[in-house]
Amino acid sequence: MTTDLESLIAAARFQEFSASEREAQRRSFAYGNTHIENSRITRELIDHQAELLRLEARED
């Protein structure tokens, strides 16, 4: 591994993400894992369900 690559990896370990970046990563993870099992799952469906969950959490 090159020194430049090692430096980038070390810096990434301590990178903090904003709430919107974490949410985008969560949705991407959900899409990637569900689409493998069911090709009818779309990013739009994941976004829709995530918004429903967000609204439900606000009501509690």
C-alpha positions as CSV (number, residue, x, y, z in Angstrom):
1,M,0.0,0.0,0.0
2,T,1.4,3.4,-0.9
3,T,2.0,6.1,1.7
4,D,-0.6,8.3,0.0
5,L,-3.3,5.6,0.3
6,E,-2.3,4.9,3.9
7,S,-2.7,8.6,4.7
8,L,-6.2,8.7,3.1
9,I,-7.3,5.6,4.9
10,A,-6.1,7.0,8.3
11,A,-7.9,10.3,7.7
12,A,-11.1,8.5,6.7
13,R,-11.2,6.6,10.0
14,F,-11.8,9.9,11.9
15,Q,-14.1,11.5,9.4
16,E,-17.4,12.6,11.0
17,F,-20.5,12.6,8.9
18,S,-23.4,15.1,9.0
19,A,-26.9,13.9,9.8
20,S,-27.8,14.1,6.1
21,E,-24.7,12.1,5.1
22,R,-25.5,9.4,7.6
23,E,-29.1,9.3,6.3
24,A,-28.0,9.0,2.7
25,Q,-25.6,6.2,3.8
26,R,-28.4,4.4,5.7
27,R,-30.7,4.5,2.7
28,S,-28.0,3.3,0.3
29,F,-27.2,0.4,2.7
30,A,-30.9,-0.5,2.8
31,Y,-31.3,-0.3,-1.0
32,G,-28.1,-2.3,-1.6
33,N,-29.1,-5.1,0.8
34,T,-32.8,-5.4,-0.2
35,H,-32.3,-5.1,-3.9
36,I,-30.0,-8.1,-3.9
37,E,-33.0,-10.2,-2.7
38,N,-35.7,-8.5,-4.6
39,S,-35.0,-6.7,-7.9
40,R,-38.4,-4.9,-7.6
41,I,-37.0,-2.7,-4.7
42,T,-36.2,0.8,-6.0
43,R,-34.4,3.7,-4.5
44,E,-37.6,5.6,-4.7
45,L,-39.3,2.9,-2.6
46,I,-36.5,3.1,0.0
47,D,-36.8,6.9,0.1
48,H,-40.6,6.7,0.5
49,Q,-40.4,4.2,3.4
50,A,-37.6,6.2,5.1
51,E,-39.8,9.3,5.0
52,L,-42.7,7.3,6.5
53,L,-40.4,6.1,9.3
54,R,-39.2,9.7,9.9
55,L,-42.8,11.0,10.2
56,E,-43.7,8.1,12.6
57,A,-40.7,8.9,14.8
58,R,-41.8,12.5,15.0
59,E,-45.3,11.5,16.2
60,D,-43.9,9.5,19.1
